[in-house]
Amino acid sequence: MTEVTTERVRTLIDAYGADPERWPADEREAARRLVDADPALAAELAEAAAFDALLDALPAEAPRPALRVALNAIPDRARLRWSDRLATLWPFGAPWGPAAGLVAAALFGVVIGVTVPDPAAVTDAASSGTATTTVAYDPVAAVAAMASGAGDLEYLQ
C-alpha cells in the first residue's frame, strides 16, 4: 500500500470523480481511510458526488449522421496504396534513383569486363617463342588506354 496525502486524495477526486471504485486500486483503501478521518475531505467528496450526479443526469447525445459517414469512411482512406507499401520497405524516399545507380554501375562493370583484354600472359617478342612474360593487370591503366585509343599492347609496355 502506498502513502496517500490530502493533496493526493484531492487529485484523485478531481481526476476520477467521487466514486472510490474508479480510483487506482493501490491507493483506494488509504484514500478512503483519509477521507473518513478528515471532515474537510469528506465534504469535498460529497460535493464531487453531487457534481457527478449532475453529469450522470445529462442525456447522452446521439451522433450526427455526418459523423457516422465520416467514421465509416476512415477504413477506405486508410487502405495502403502500393507506393505506401513500398515506402515501408524503403523509407529513404523514391527508390528509383538508387536503383538506376545500381544498374548503371553493373552495366559499367559488364562493359569494362568485356572490352578489356586478358593480360594474363603476353608473348615476349624478343625472347624465344616459348618464353612468356606475366604482366600485372592494372584496370586504371586499361581504362585510360581504352579512353586514349591505344591498342591492346601499347599501354602494357
N, C-alpha and C positions, 0 to 999 in steps of 0.2 A: 504494500500500500504506500502511496506517496503522501507527502505532507501537503496539505491544501491550506492556502491562506484566504483571508477575507476577500482580497482583490481577485484571487483566482476564482472564487465562487461567483463574484460579480461578473467576471469574464465568461464563466460557464453559462450563467443566466442570460447574458447578452447574446452569446453565440448560439446556444442550443435551446433556449426557452426555459420555461418554468418546470417542465416535466423532467424529473431526475433520470428517467429511463433513457432519455436522449443524450445524457452526459456520458463522457468516457467512463468505461467500466472501472478502470483502475483508480479513478478519483471520486466515484459516485458515493461510496459509503462515508468517506472522510468529509465530503462536502455536505452530505445530509446531517452528519453529527454537528458540523459547524453551524449550519442553518438552525438546527434545534437549539443550540446553545446561545445564539446571538439573535435577540429580538429585532434588531435593525435589518439583518439579513432576511429574517422571516417575513418582515414587511415588504422588502424588495421582491422577494419570491412571490408573495401574494399579489403585488402589483403586476409582476410579469405574467402571472397566471391569468389575471383579468385581461391583460393585453392579448395573450394567446387565445383566450376565449373570443375576443373581438375578431381576431384574424380568422379563427376557425368558422365564425359565423358568416363570413363573406362568401358569396356564391362563387363557384368556380366558373371562369369564363370559358365558353366553348371556343375552340379555334376557328378562325375565319376560313372560308373555302379557299381563298387565295393562298393562305399559309399552307393548307393541305396540298395544294397543287405544287407549290414551291418545294415542299419537303419530299413529295413523290418524285420530283424531277432531279433530285440530287443524285441518285444512283446512275441515271442516264449520263449526267455530266461527269461523273466520277470514273466512268469506264476509261481504261487506258488505251490510247492510240498506239500504233506500232512504234512511233517515234518516242513516246514516253517509255515504252518497254525497252527500247534501245538505250535510252538515257540512263536507265537503271543499270545496264551492263557497262556503259561507257559514260561516266559522269563528267568528262572533260570537254564537253561541247560537241560540235559536229565531228563525227569520226571520219569524214571523207578526206580531210587534209592529211592526217597521219597515214591513212590507208593509201592515198596517192603517193606519199613519200616512200612508203614501203615498196610499192610496186615499181617506182622509179629506181630505187636502189637495187632491187632484184634484176630489173631489166639492164641496168648499167653493168652489174656483175656478169650477166649472161653475155653481153656484148664483149666485154673485156676477155672473158674466158674463151670465147670462140675466136676472136680475132688475133690474140697474142700467140705467137708461135711457141712451141715447146722447146726450150733451150737446154734440155737435159744433157744432150751430147752433141757437140758440134765437131765435125771432122776438121782437123788441123791440116790445111793445105800444104804447109811447109814440111810436115813430117811424112813419114811413110803412110801408106794407105790404111794401115791397121791401127795406127795410134789415134786415140780420141782424147779430146780435152773436155773436161767437165766445167761448165760455166755456171756461176751462181746467177739465179734469176732475180732481177730487180724489176718489180712491177712498175715502179715510178718511172724508171728509165724506159721501160717498154711503152708506157702510155705517152711519154714525151717523144719517143721516137715515132710512134704512130701519128702523133699530132703534127710532127715536123715533116712527115712524108718520107722518112728514111726507110730503107729496105730492111729485110729481116735480119741481116747480119751486120749492117753498118753500125748500129748502136752498140753491138757487143764488143767491138774492137777497142 
